[in-house]
Amino acid sequence: MNFDLMRLVAALLVVVSHTFPLAGQAPFRIMGVEDLGALGVSIFFVISGYLVSASYERDPKSYLLKRILRIEPGLIASLVVTVGLLAFVTTAPAAEYWPAAALYVLRNALLYPATYELPGVFQDAPMAGVVNGVLWTLRLEFSFYLVLLLIRARLAWVLALTAVCAAVFVAMTLTDPHWAGEKLTRIVFLTARNGLLFFAGAALQLSRRKVPLWLGAASAVAFPLLGPLALPTAVLGLSRPGKLPADFSYGVYIYAFPIQQWLAVQGQLNVATAVLAVLPFAAASWFLVERPALRLKPGPRPAW
């Protein structure tokens, strides 16, 4: 399975995972340990760490521009499309909605001052008021890009960050099972967990360690017991060269949540309707925004 297909599967896992709580149902979990959304996000971070570290090595000078071109055009387009379409369903007056909508686009495009609400939108949904609950992952992803840039993708630093993130993740998993209850512990836990995955993927790339297929398979089998600790070798060991003709994964990821919220308000949300509804948006995002933006990337391109 190549990285494009893996990312598409990961995005669809997030869609499936969100379908249940957004429809007011109990979340679907794997053996009571991992929900599908967390698994999908984890796969994204492993692949991202592996690929962007290779991108830095190929051309450090254009590294940050390439990262911006990968994230921002599709994100900004999705934000504009979202506020435009939700203007037809908001219960707030236009004088209240549009200034807040402009701020919603600006803050989320800047990643760090992210906001999740629009006036009069999705107030009757089971997860009331949340427009797009996945945007926090983009902020974290870009933060890891910046850290990799600051340490110049040096293997020793990447290994040290992997070890620190792993230690914090394991310690909090064992000692603080209610980490999600407080904002600070939630931020620390999610940063450590996803940092472990991102920097482990980067370390395997920078060290030129090719994970054999047998280890990838064994790691996948061990995942229910080891959780995220098994994912870097599972993802990279099972990956194979190749690309899809079109990469819909990012579009699926950034459009699915608001579409699922709208379906939930209509009482029509299930896995099938969510996937069918998001695919046209993902296709438009790839062909009209993401692919043209990627053509603007300077410097050498990866071999596969």
Summary of the structure (lengths in Angstrom):
residues: 304
radius of gyration: 19.2
end to end distance: 13.0
largest distance: 59.9
contacts: 996
relative contact order: 0.17
helix: 71%
strand: 1%
